[in-house]
Amino acid sequence: MTPEAALVELLSRVGTLGGAAVTVNTEELNEWPAAAVAALKSQKLLRKARPAISVVCHDCEQECSMPVHTVPHANLPATSFVVCDKRSDTNRVAIPAARLAQWRCDVEAVCVFVVASLGLQRTTVQPTEIGLLPIGIARGHKRTQMLCLRVQSPLALVVGTGAMPLADVIGFVDGCFMVDQVVVRQLVDAATTADPRHTPSTVKREARKMDTQAIYVTWRKAYRALRKKSPGHSDVWYSQQIAKTPAGMDRNADTIREHMKS
């Protein structure tokens, strides 16, 4: 199994459940490429879930699925076991804690991954159609449009009237999963907007908001750098210095001061 195949398998499960959370246990993860598992966890596509409440007992060839009993201890790790009622020579079968560990993924984790991979800002626009989640404003070379995630199997990126399976635009590079930005830009440029969810006014408003937030981030970085370089000055002084630089974006010092620390 390749790292890409592991992610495709995970995305397929999320799509099949309509975006609901899916869980993967440690035993299954041990069969996936270690590099893929490490990336899925570090990129928050897999988050720690509650321990399993049932397991398949491997104590005999019947391999029954049984509920797990856990006994807490004051100063020691909890003890987990299943109670066998199928054999007279077996009672409790100890279950290691590692076998109960689970990891979860849901559609929100997928959206956050796409946002981070493409360098977008997550939109606050609410879904207006079941099964279609707005992700953020994506820019092509010719136009700017809302990027959405279609929550069904297979999960797909949607821009206007165009769509592409998410699995088709994901690669594994230098130990990380990445969404192909070039392909997404092409999708943005090629798709036409024929849906009231993606009216030009909405897209432009979201784009302006994204640009404004990016300016605020620039001011915060400049403010921190100035404080480190020249400590002890007032906020007025720092904002005036930022206003004199390209980072000030031709805004006045009062506006900069309002947003350089928040």
Backbone torsions as a table, in degrees:
resi	resn	phi	psi	omega
1	MET	NA	131.7	177.4
2	THR	-86.7	162.4	175.4
3	PRO	-56.7	-41.0	178.6
4	GLU	-61.1	-40.0	-179.9
5	ALA	-64.5	-35.6	178.3
6	ALA	-64.0	-44.2	179.4
7	LEU	-67.8	-39.8	177.7
8	VAL	-59.6	-41.2	178.0
9	GLU	-61.4	-43.4	-179.7
10	LEU	-65.6	-46.1	179.8
11	LEU	-63.2	-36.2	179.3
12	SER	-62.7	-40.2	179.4
13	ARG	-66.2	-42.0	178.5
14	VAL	-62.5	-42.9	179.3
15	GLY	-64.4	-40.1	-179.2
16	THR	-62.7	-34.2	179.7
17	LEU	-91.1	12.2	177.1
18	GLY	65.5	31.2	177.9
19	GLY	94.5	-9.4	179.2
20	ALA	-67.2	160.1	-177.0
21	ALA	-66.7	136.3	172.6
22	VAL	-114.6	151.7	179.7
23	THR	-118.5	147.6	177.4
24	VAL	-129.7	129.5	-178.8
25	ASN	-89.5	168.6	-175.6
26	THR	-63.6	-36.3	179.9
27	GLU	-59.8	-41.5	179.3
28	GLU	-71.1	-40.8	179.6
29	LEU	-61.2	-31.2	178.9
30	ASN	-65.8	-18.1	178.5
31	GLU	-90.7	-9.8	178.9
32	TRP	-89.7	157.6	177.5
33	PRO	-57.1	133.4	-177.1
34	ALA	-58.4	-39.2	-179.8
35	ALA	-63.6	-37.9	179.4
36	ALA	-67.1	-44.1	179.7
37	VAL	-62.2	-43.4	178.8
38	ALA	-60.6	-42.6	-180.0
39	ALA	-68.0	-42.5	180.0
40	LEU	-59.6	-38.1	179.5
41	LYS	-75.1	-45.6	-177.3
42	SER	-67.7	-30.9	179.1
43	GLN	-92.1	11.8	173.2
44	LYS	64.1	18.3	172.1
45	LEU	-76.4	-22.5	172.0
46	LEU	-122.4	123.9	176.9
47	ARG	-120.7	151.1	-178.2
48	LYS	-61.7	133.4	179.4
49	ALA	-113.5	176.5	177.4
50	ARG	-66.4	149.2	178.5
51	PRO	-59.3	151.5	179.4
52	ALA	-63.2	145.9	178.9
53	ILE	-101.3	-3.2	174.4
54	SER	-149.2	151.4	179.6
55	VAL	-143.2	165.4	172.3
56	VAL	-88.7	120.8	-179.6
57	CYS	-77.3	127.0	-179.2
58	HIS	-102.2	17.0	-175.2
59	ASP	-73.1	-20.7	175.9
60	CYS	-145.7	179.3	-174.3
61	GLU	-71.9	-13.2	-179.1
62	GLN	-72.6	-28.6	177.8
63	GLU	45.4	64.2	-178.8
64	CYS	-80.0	146.9	171.9
65	SER	-86.7	123.3	-171.8
66	MET	-137.8	151.8	177.7
67	PRO	-70.6	148.8	-178.5
68	VAL	-97.4	136.0	174.2
69	HIS	-108.8	132.3	-179.1
70	THR	-124.2	128.4	-180.0
71	VAL	-111.3	115.7	178.4
72	PRO	-75.3	154.0	176.2
73	HIS	-129.5	147.4	-175.0
74	ALA	-61.7	-51.7	-173.2
75	ASN	-117.3	11.1	-178.9
76	LEU	-131.8	161.2	176.1
77	PRO	-61.5	150.5	179.4
78	ALA	-63.1	152.0	178.6
79	THR	-107.4	129.2	-179.5
80	SER	-118.0	146.0	-179.1
81	PHE	-160.8	165.0	169.8
82	VAL	-116.0	154.7	-179.8
83	VAL	-107.6	116.1	-178.2
84	CYS	-83.0	125.4	177.2
85	ASP	-115.6	16.0	-177.5
86	LYS	-102.0	-22.2	-175.8
87	ARG	-128.3	143.7	-179.1
88	SER	-78.3	-20.5	-177.3
89	ASP	-96.3	9.3	-178.9
90	THR	-135.5	140.3	176.4
91	ASN	-123.8	-88.7	178.5
92	ARG	-89.7	137.7	174.7
93	VAL	-119.8	114.9	-177.8
94	ALA	-65.4	140.7	178.4
95	ILE	-120.1	116.9	178.4
96	PRO	-60.9	147.2	-179.3
97	ALA	-59.9	-32.5	-178.8
98	ALA	-61.6	-31.5	-179.2
99	ARG	-72.3	-19.8	-178.5
100	LEU	-91.9	-13.3	-177.7
101	ALA	-64.7	137.2	179.9
102	GLN	-135.4	155.1	176.9
103	TRP	-128.0	147.2	-174.2
104	ARG	-123.6	153.0	174.6
105	CYS	-142.0	140.7	176.3
106	ASP	-141.5	179.8	-174.8
107	VAL	-65.3	-30.2	178.3
108	GLU	-66.0	-40.1	176.8
109	ALA	-62.7	-36.9	179.0
110	VAL	-66.3	-43.9	178.9
111	CYS	-61.7	-43.1	179.1
112	VAL	-62.8	-38.9	177.4
113	PHE	-62.2	-45.3	-179.8
114	VAL	-63.2	-43.1	178.7
115	VAL	-59.0	-47.9	-178.6
116	ALA	-66.6	-40.2	-176.7
117	SER	-67.7	-35.6	-177.4
118	LEU	-95.1	-4.5	-179.5
119	GLY	69.4	35.2	-179.8
120	LEU	-93.2	173.3	169.8
121	GLN	-109.6	129.9	-176.9
122	ARG	-63.8	129.1	-178.2
123	THR	-75.2	155.0	173.9
124	THR	-100.7	1.5	177.7
125	VAL	-63.5	130.9	-178.0
126	GLN	-85.0	149.7	178.0
127	PRO	-60.5	138.4	176.2
128	THR	-116.0	-2.1	179.0
129	GLU	-137.2	133.6	179.6
130	ILE	-62.1	130.6	177.3
131	GLY	87.9	5.6	179.5
132	LEU	-132.8	111.9	-176.4
133	LEU	-105.7	122.0	173.1
134	PRO	-64.3	135.2	-179.9
135	ILE	-104.3	-54.7	-177.9
136	GLY	174.6	173.3	179.9
137	ILE	-81.0	125.1	178.4
138	ALA	-113.3	142.6	-178.6
139	ARG	-110.4	134.7	169.6
140	GLY	-102.1	-163.6	177.0
141	HIS	-82.9	-23.7	-174.9
142	LYS	-111.2	-27.3	-173.7
143	ARG	-150.8	171.0	178.5
144	THR	-124.7	130.9	-176.9
145	GLN	-144.5	161.9	176.7
146	MET	-75.0	130.0	175.6
147	LEU	-98.3	129.2	-178.3
148	CYS	-124.2	165.4	175.4
149	LEU	-116.9	122.4	175.3
150	ARG	-85.2	119.7	-173.0
151	VAL	-95.3	82.3	172.0
152	GLN	-160.5	175.4	-179.1
153	SER	-93.9	120.2	0.5
154	PRO	-86.4	152.5	173.0
155	LEU	-58.2	139.7	-176.5
156	ALA	-141.1	146.6	171.4
157	LEU	-83.6	134.5	-176.9
158	VAL	-125.6	131.3	173.8
159	VAL	-132.2	113.1	-178.3
160	GLY	56.8	-121.0	-180.0
161	THR	-93.4	-1.0	-178.6
162	GLY	-100.0	150.9	179.8
163	ALA	-148.1	153.6	178.1
164	MET	-151.9	131.2	178.2
165	PRO	-54.4	132.4	-178.4
166	LEU	-59.3	-37.9	-178.8
167	ALA	-60.8	-25.4	-177.5
168	ASP	-77.3	-13.5	-176.6
169	VAL	-117.1	17.4	-179.1
170	ILE	-110.0	135.5	175.5
171	GLY	-129.8	171.1	179.5
172	PHE	-121.4	110.7	-174.4
173	VAL	-131.5	127.1	176.8
174	ASP	51.8	42.7	175.1
175	GLY	79.8	11.7	-179.1
176	CYS	-134.9	147.8	172.4
177	PHE	-84.0	137.0	-177.6
178	MET	-135.8	145.0	171.9
179	VAL	-91.0	133.1	-177.1
180	ASP	-68.8	107.4	-177.0
181	GLN	-66.8	-34.9	-179.1
182	VAL	-62.1	-45.1	-179.2
183	VAL	-65.8	-39.3	179.0
184	VAL	-64.6	-41.1	177.1
185	ARG	-61.1	-40.7	178.3
186	GLN	-63.6	-38.8	177.7
187	LEU	-63.7	-41.9	179.1
188	VAL	-62.6	-44.1	-178.5
189	ASP	-70.4	-34.0	-174.6
190	ALA	-82.5	-29.4	-174.3
191	ALA	-76.2	142.7	174.6
192	THR	-101.1	149.2	-179.4
193	THR	-93.7	107.0	-178.4
194	ALA	-129.9	33.7	-176.2
195	ASP	-140.2	133.6	-178.9
196	PRO	-61.3	-18.6	177.1
197	ARG	-64.8	-27.2	-172.0
198	HIS	-118.1	43.6	179.5
199	THR	-63.1	150.0	-179.3
200	PRO	-54.8	-37.3	-178.8
201	SER	-62.7	-40.7	179.1
202	THR	-65.3	-44.9	-179.0
203	VAL	-63.9	-44.5	-179.2
204	LYS	-63.5	-40.1	179.1
205	ARG	-62.9	-43.9	178.2
206	GLU	-65.4	-38.3	179.8
207	ALA	-65.3	-41.6	177.9
208	ARG	-63.9	-40.4	179.0
209	LYS	-62.8	-42.2	179.8
210	MET	-63.7	-42.0	178.9
211	ASP	-64.8	-40.2	179.2
212	THR	-63.6	-44.2	179.1
213	GLN	-62.9	-36.0	178.2
214	ALA	-65.2	-37.7	177.2
215	ILE	-64.4	-42.3	178.6
216	TYR	-60.5	-40.9	178.3
217	VAL	-61.6	-40.9	178.3
218	THR	-62.1	-42.4	179.1
219	TRP	-64.9	-39.8	179.6
220	ARG	-64.0	-41.5	177.7
221	LYS	-63.6	-42.7	179.9
222	ALA	-65.0	-39.0	179.1
223	TYR	-63.3	-45.5	179.6
224	ARG	-64.4	-39.2	179.6
225	ALA	-65.8	-39.9	179.3
226	LEU	-67.0	-41.2	178.8
227	ARG	-62.6	-36.9	178.3
228	LYS	-69.8	-39.7	-177.8
229	LYS	-77.5	-39.2	-176.8
230	SER	-134.7	77.3	-177.3
231	PRO	-72.1	160.4	172.0
232	GLY	94.4	-1.3	-179.4
233	HIS	-91.4	166.5	178.8
234	SER	-79.8	163.8	177.3
235	ASP	-62.7	-33.7	177.9
236	VAL	-60.5	-44.7	-179.5
237	TRP	-63.0	-45.0	-179.5
238	TYR	-61.8	-43.0	-178.8
239	SER	-66.6	-35.1	177.9
240	GLN	-66.7	-38.2	178.4
241	GLN	-67.3	-40.6	178.9
242	ILE	-64.5	-39.3	-178.7
243	ALA	-61.7	-24.1	-178.5
244	LYS	-83.5	-9.3	-175.5
245	THR	-105.6	166.5	175.4
246	PRO	-58.2	-27.7	178.9
247	ALA	-63.9	-21.0	179.7
248	GLY	-70.5	-15.2	177.0
249	MET	53.6	32.0	178.6
250	ASP	62.7	22.1	175.1
251	ARG	-92.2	156.1	-179.7
252	ASN	-78.5	162.1	-173.2
253	ALA	-63.9	-34.4	-179.5
254	ASP	-63.2	-42.5	178.5
255	THR	-64.5	-42.2	179.5
256	ILE	-62.3	-42.5	-177.9
257	ARG	-62.8	-33.3	-178.7
258	GLU	-67.0	-26.5	-171.4
259	HIS	-120.3	-5.2	-173.7
260	MET	-76.6	-12.2	-178.3
261	LYS	-115.1	-14.4	-174.7
262	SER	-90.3	NA	NA
